Amino acid sequence: MFVSVARSVDPDGVGKEPLLIVAGEGARSVVTSASYEVRAFGVRAGMPLAAAMRACPAAVVAPVPGKAIRAKHREMTRVCARFAPEVVMTSVDEGLLDFSGTEHTVYRGEIFDDTLARLRAALLDETGLPVSLGGATSALLAKMASDRAKPSNGCMSGVLVVQPGAEGDFMADADLADVPGIGPKAQVRFAKIGLVTMRDVLALSRETLVQCFGRKEGDYLYSVARGDMIGGLPTPQPARSVSRMQTFDVDVTNRRALDAQLVDLVTHVASELRTEDRAARTISVTVRDPDFVTRQVARTLPHRVRTDRVIRDVARELLTQILNARQCAVRLIGITLSNFSVHDESLPQMTLFEELDPTGSYNTMQTMTGRTIQLETSRDTRLMNAVDRVRHKFGDQAVTPGTLADRKAPQHDGVRGPMAK
């Protein structure tokens, strides 16, 4: 998805490049996604960009088109919701649909392969994204069928349905590495006793598997190998936090530069908080040192907040506390907001004298460094509502904090924020 969207954003540039990597900017960034042509060189998501370029020197690197990705995600969700009564988007580029109960009502006996083919055509027509779709009697098998339906696996239709009763045959052709949830460490454990493919697992009894791996894991392997999986969609869990992290190209010691980067991160994360109509009570600042020691300090406020000023003031105090504790260069800086509520429930009861008391002495917080920070007021809320309207109409860079006025405007709106220079 990231490659497809990056090409659609710049059709005359990277849109024409077969060897394409999508990644953050800077020497320390990692690969977010890569075209199939680049993957043939061994490049994978999560690989350091420098290593990816050594593997495929001819590749072109495009920035993560974060804003366009989020827009496509919303478009995909709307299309899917027209076809299935229940949709759970498990990530920005993947989701699960439950068609239960529609067989003889909505679709009146239509072959499920045809239903998914129509859904795939609608997604391609309305979002421009070629997707792969898998259908099965359980979410896990559907996910595996979707992976197997990718063109890179030779499925040119992009649709693969595991028919009821054929689950065992489908799983017999799989490797343990193909099963979601069985990661590299587990694969190593299983391989030690000769379990690499599902056929290896099928050769063992339930008792043997339980004896080797315990009741829970042994029973799971026994059931998965036979496709004996049940269960519908997972219950969607609301995000517990929003965060932004920034890795610098070169370790930074200048505190003004660190402060400016923190303000930039606050601007993005606070905007995201308001977009989701939430407010946060806990603010955390993270710093990673050159020796990869990660330090984090958090502060829980007496009231939940959602505006830039308060989040910025608290974050600056936390950053000062971290830097004073150990004075060294900084490799990474980040901010996290958590302890959410719907914003209407978060604001304290305003007094009759709020507008007459600009100091906000009735609504303040003492910091670890002895400073007094005024907590959120209705003036803050009105100001940020106005700023959000301007940014929505004219773009994210229409209004920026004065601290960032001298900084070069970011070249993209990446999911992780612009790379520091």
C-alpha positions, 0 to 999 in steps of 0.5 A: 500500500505504501508503495502504491500510494507513494507512486500515486502522489508523484506519478511522473517521478517515483510513479515510474520507478520499478525499484522503489523504497518508501522510507523516512529521510536520513541515514538512520531511517528504516524501510517502511515498504518496498516494491516487489522488484526491490524485495527480490534483492532481499530488502524488507520492511524494518531493514535499515535504509543504509543496508537496503541501499547496499542490497539494491543500489539502484533503488529510488527512495521516496518519503512516507506519504503519511497524509495520503496513506491516512486518506486512502485508509479512510477510503478503503474502510468506507468501501469495505463497509458497503460490502460487509456488516462488520469491518475491523481495520487491524492496521492502516493497510489491512482489515477483517470483514465479517460476512456472517448472515449475508449469504442468503439475505444480502448476496442471495447465494452469490459465490463468495469468490465472486463477492470478493472479486466485486469488492476488490474491483470496487477498491481498485476503482475507488481508491486506485489500490490493488489489494489481495483478499482472502476468505475463510471460516476464521479470521486467521485462515482469511489472513493467510489466504489473503497473503497467499493471494498476492501476485508475488505468490502467483495468484493473479486474480488477487482473491483466494477463498478457503472453502468450508471443509478444505481448511486442513488441506490449505494448512497442510501446504503452509509453513509455520512461518506463514502463520500470523503470531508465530514469529522468528523466535518461536520458529527457532524453538519449533525447528529445534525438534524438526518442525518447519512445515505444517506437515511436520506438525501433522505427523505428531500427536496432540500428546506429543505437542503438549509434552514438548510445548505445554498444554496451551501452545501444544493444543494451538499447534495441533488445531492450527495444523488441521485448520480447526480454527474458529472465531470471528473478528477481534473486538476493536481496541481503542488506541491507548496512546498517540506518539511521535518519535524522531531519530536524528541523522547526527547526534544532537547536543544543542538544546535549542535544536532539541527544543525546536524538534520537541515543539515540532513533535508536539504540534503534530501529536496534539493535532492528531489528538484533537482530530480523534476528538480526545484529550490526554492526561499523561504526557511522556517525553522519551530520549535515546542516548548515543549508547542506545540507553532510553530514558523516559519521564512522564507527568500526569496532569490534574486535568486532561488537555488537548491544546498545544500550549499546555502539552508543549510547556509540560513536555519542555519541563520533562525534557529539561529534567531528562537532559539535566539528569545525564548531559550527553548527545541525543540520538532520538527524541519523542513524545507520547500522550495517553490516559485518554477521554472524550474531550468534553469529559476532560475539561475542568469546570471553569469559574465565573472569573476565568476571562477576568483572571488571565493568570489562571492562578486557580488552575495551575500546576507546579513543575519539578523545576519550580515553574508554574504552568497554567493549565488549559483554559477556554481561550486555549481551546478557542485558539486551537480550534481556529488554528485547526480550521486554518490548517484544514483549509490551507495545509499543515504549514499554514500556521506553525509555532514561532519556535519553528519559524527559522527551520526549513519546512519539512519536505513531506508529512511522514507518519513519524514526522519530518526527519531533522536536519 
